Amino acid sequence: MLKKFFLLFVASFFIYSCAPSYPKENLIQDIKKLVLKETGRNCEVHKIGSTIFLDMEMEDLTSTKSEVTSNAIKALQNAVFAITRVSLSSDADIKIMIISAFDPNYQVLLRMFQNMDDVKSYFFQRISRGDYEQRQLIEFEGPDTAKETILDKHHISQEEYVARLIISQINMAARTNPFLSAAISALGLRYNSFDNGSIYVSSKMVNSSSIEKLLGKIIEEKLNEYIEKYKISSIKSVRVLLGNGNVAFEVFATGKSAT
């Protein structure tokens, strides 16, 4: 289901690429109006640098009734469509879009990121559908971190986007690979920061050499894969942090783009 959200970006680009432009002076209000029209729900929109944040409070996110959550998913889907339509038809400088859905008590947060260059590359067939889907960045936050994550709004650099994507893809592997599920889920990997060439990742536990070896292998694979995809040489390593903030171990990039 979440993969379909991202394919809507491309569909909207195809449909609206020739539509009248949304002037950058009215960008925020245009997004709010269109989201309200398409979903019947209000949203908050912020632009910081070339990053757009769209926040939607959804009480029905935590419902146990399938029809209620289906309505929430549909609304979120339409919001994705709306912000994409505006962003791709605007003269504003927009590189990254972040669509967030959360409940009023900040118990659950779903964030979907999109790099606009990826959308255009897929549309113009510079990358395949499979490659495009591998560039999907999805983050989930629980009650301990949801509210602070919503409040933390800043310009997302290319390095931060790729860093978050690497961690997101590792966490997604826990949902798709039953052999890795228990190990990765227990680690609770979460993007912390990017500084001086290193991605800092918080972890709940790294308490054995076997876990460190397994995690290190997975990180190295994804690190090299994504710095090569984005041809980004400024990311040199991933440092995994323990609960006390100390570095448990470091994995260095070894791909061609790392040199």
C-alpha distance (Angstrom), angle and dihedral (degrees) to the residues before:
residue distance angle dihedral
M1 . . .
L2 3.81 . .
K3 3.79 91.3 .
K4 3.80 88.9 59.8
F5 3.81 89.7 58.9
F6 3.76 90.7 63.5
L7 3.78 95.3 45.5
L8 3.80 86.9 59.0
F9 3.81 87.5 67.9
V10 3.76 90.1 63.2
A11 3.79 93.7 42.2
S12 3.78 91.2 52.8
F13 3.80 91.6 48.9
F14 3.80 89.9 53.3
I15 3.80 92.9 49.1
Y16 3.77 100.1 40.8
S17 3.79 105.2 29.6
C18 3.81 89.5 105.8
A19 3.82 95.3 41.9
P20 3.81 121.6 114.2
S21 3.78 113.7 -79.5
Y22 3.80 122.5 -102.3
P23 3.83 104.1 -131.2
K24 3.77 114.7 -123.1
E25 3.81 90.0 -127.4
N26 3.82 90.2 66.7
L27 3.80 98.4 32.2
I28 3.82 98.7 116.1
Q29 3.79 95.3 46.7
D30 3.80 92.5 43.5
I31 3.80 91.1 54.9
K32 3.81 92.3 47.3
K33 3.80 92.6 49.0
L34 3.77 94.6 47.6
V35 3.82 93.7 46.1
L36 3.81 89.8 50.8
K37 3.79 90.6 48.9
E38 3.81 94.3 47.6
T39 3.81 99.0 40.1
G40 3.79 107.3 20.8
R41 3.81 87.6 -126.9
N42 3.76 134.4 107.8
C43 3.78 122.5 -122.8
E44 3.77 140.3 -174.9
V45 3.80 118.7 -122.8
H46 3.79 128.6 -167.0
K47 3.79 131.8 176.0
I48 3.77 118.6 -157.1
G49 3.77 114.9 175.4
S50 3.78 105.3 -44.5
T51 3.82 93.5 -26.3
I52 3.82 123.0 102.6
F53 3.81 120.4 -158.5
L54 3.80 120.0 -163.0
D55 3.82 114.4 -174.4
M56 3.80 123.1 -169.0
E57 3.79 122.7 -174.9
M58 3.81 109.0 -149.0
E59 3.79 120.0 -177.9
D60 3.80 90.5 -172.7
L61 3.82 93.6 62.2
T62 3.80 91.2 90.1
S63 3.80 96.6 43.2
T64 3.81 118.2 124.4
K65 3.81 91.4 -148.2
S66 3.78 112.5 98.2
E67 3.80 95.2 -147.4
V68 3.81 90.8 54.3
T69 3.79 94.5 49.9
S70 3.81 89.1 44.8
N71 3.80 88.7 59.1
A72 3.80 90.0 50.3
I73 3.80 91.6 50.7
K74 3.79 90.9 48.6
A75 3.80 91.1 50.9
L76 3.79 91.0 49.3
Q77 3.78 90.3 48.3
N78 3.80 91.0 52.9
A79 3.81 90.9 47.2
V80 3.81 89.8 54.4
F81 3.79 89.3 50.9
A82 3.81 92.3 48.6
I83 3.80 98.3 49.5
T84 3.79 90.5 45.6
R85 3.77 91.8 51.3
V86 3.79 91.5 52.8
S87 3.81 96.8 40.9
L88 3.79 95.6 50.3
S89 3.79 91.9 46.5
S90 3.79 96.6 46.9
D91 3.77 132.7 93.5
A92 3.82 89.2 -139.2
D93 3.80 119.6 114.4
I94 3.82 103.2 -108.0
K95 3.79 122.4 164.9
I96 3.81 104.6 154.4
M97 3.80 131.3 30.8
I98 3.80 122.8 -164.8
I99 3.80 118.7 -167.9
S100 3.81 114.2 -168.5
A101 3.79 129.3 -170.7
F102 3.80 120.4 -173.1
D103 3.80 140.9 158.5
P104 3.84 121.2 -110.2
N105 3.81 92.4 -104.8
Y106 3.81 93.8 49.4
Q107 3.79 93.7 -121.3
V108 3.78 94.2 131.7
L109 3.80 131.8 29.1
L110 3.79 128.7 179.9
R111 3.81 117.3 -171.7
M112 3.78 125.2 -172.7
F113 3.80 119.2 -168.9
Q114 3.76 127.2 -165.8
N115 3.78 131.9 -171.2
M116 3.79 106.6 -145.3
D117 3.80 91.7 -149.1
D118 3.81 88.3 61.3
V119 3.81 91.3 53.8
K120 3.79 91.8 51.7
S121 3.80 92.9 43.7
Y122 3.80 90.6 55.0
F123 3.80 92.9 46.2
F124 3.80 91.9 51.0
Q125 3.84 89.8 44.7
R126 3.77 95.0 -116.9
I127 3.81 87.8 129.9
S128 3.81 130.2 29.9
R129 3.78 126.1 -114.5
G130 3.79 89.5 -107.7
D131 3.79 91.2 52.9
Y132 3.80 90.7 46.5
E133 3.80 91.7 53.0
Q134 3.81 90.2 50.2
R135 3.81 88.2 59.2
Q136 3.81 93.2 61.3
L137 3.77 112.7 123.3
I138 3.80 116.8 -158.7
E139 3.80 126.6 167.4
F140 3.80 130.3 -172.1
E141 3.79 123.6 -161.3
G142 3.79 129.9 -172.0
P143 3.82 133.1 -153.7
D144 3.81 94.2 -70.6
T145 3.80 95.6 59.3
A146 3.83 109.8 13.8
K147 3.81 99.0 94.1
E148 3.81 96.9 43.3
T149 3.80 89.3 48.1
I150 3.81 92.1 53.3
L151 3.81 91.4 48.7
D152 3.81 94.1 48.1
K153 3.79 103.0 87.5
H154 3.78 119.5 164.9
H155 3.77 140.5 139.2
I156 3.81 109.8 -73.2
S157 3.79 111.4 -138.2
Q158 3.79 123.6 -152.9
E159 3.81 88.9 -107.0
E160 3.80 92.9 53.1
Y161 3.79 91.8 46.5
V162 3.81 92.6 52.5
A163 3.82 91.2 43.0
R164 3.80 91.7 53.1
L165 3.80 90.3 44.8
I166 3.80 91.7 55.1
I167 3.82 92.0 52.7
S168 3.80 92.0 42.6
Q169 3.80 91.5 53.6
I170 3.80 91.6 49.8
N171 3.80 90.7 51.2
M172 3.80 91.0 46.1
A173 3.80 88.2 56.4
A174 3.79 87.4 64.0
R175 3.80 88.7 61.3
T176 3.78 96.6 46.2
N177 3.82 103.9 34.6
P178 3.83 113.3 60.0
F179 3.80 91.2 -166.3
L180 3.81 92.3 59.4
S181 3.79 97.4 32.9
A182 3.81 100.1 92.2
A183 3.80 95.8 42.5
I184 3.81 97.1 47.0
S185 3.82 95.1 40.5
A186 3.79 91.3 52.5
L187 3.81 91.2 53.4
G188 3.81 93.7 57.9
L189 3.80 94.4 -153.2
R190 3.79 113.5 -158.5
Y191 3.80 131.3 175.0
N192 3.79 110.3 -110.5
S193 3.80 108.6 172.1
F194 3.78 147.5 -47.0
D195 3.77 117.8 -121.4
N196 3.80 136.0 160.8
G197 3.79 94.3 -13.4
S198 3.80 97.0 -45.6
I199 3.80 131.3 106.6
Y200 3.82 110.4 -142.2
V201 3.79 115.0 -150.2
S202 3.80 125.8 -173.4
S203 3.79 118.7 -140.9
K204 3.79 134.0 -172.1
M205 3.78 94.2 -141.2
V206 3.78 140.8 1.1
N207 3.78 100.5 164.7
S208 3.75 106.5 146.2
S209 3.77 138.9 48.8
S210 3.81 91.1 -124.4
I211 3.83 92.4 55.9
E212 3.80 90.3 45.5
K213 3.79 90.9 50.7
L214 3.82 93.3 48.7
L215 3.80 94.0 45.3
G216 3.79 92.1 44.4
K217 3.80 91.0 54.2
I218 3.81 92.6 49.7
I219 3.81 92.8 46.6
E220 3.81 92.7 48.4
E221 3.80 91.3 51.5
K222 3.81 94.5 49.6
L223 3.80 93.9 39.6
N224 3.79 93.0 55.7
E225 3.80 92.8 40.8
Y226 3.80 95.7 55.0
I227 3.77 100.9 39.0
E228 3.80 85.2 53.7
K229 3.83 92.5 48.4
Y230 3.79 91.4 52.3
K231 3.82 96.4 33.3
I232 3.77 89.5 -130.5
S233 3.79 117.3 158.0
S234 3.81 98.7 176.7
I235 3.83 93.6 80.2
K236 3.80 107.9 83.0
S237 3.80 106.4 162.9
V238 3.80 150.2 -8.8
R239 3.79 119.4 -120.9
V240 3.80 116.5 -161.0
L241 3.80 113.3 -149.6
L242 3.78 128.8 -150.4
G243 3.79 122.2 -136.5
N244 3.81 90.6 -92.1
G245 3.80 91.5 55.7
N246 3.79 96.5 -106.6
V247 3.79 119.4 132.0
A248 3.81 111.1 -103.3
F249 3.80 94.3 -171.0
E250 3.79 142.3 -31.6
V251 3.79 130.8 -129.0
F252 3.81 118.9 -157.8
A253 3.79 126.7 -148.5
T254 3.78 113.0 -114.4
G255 3.81 103.1 175.3
K256 3.81 126.3 113.1
S257 3.81 93.4 -100.0
A258 3.80 90.7 54.8
T259 3.78 93.2 66.5
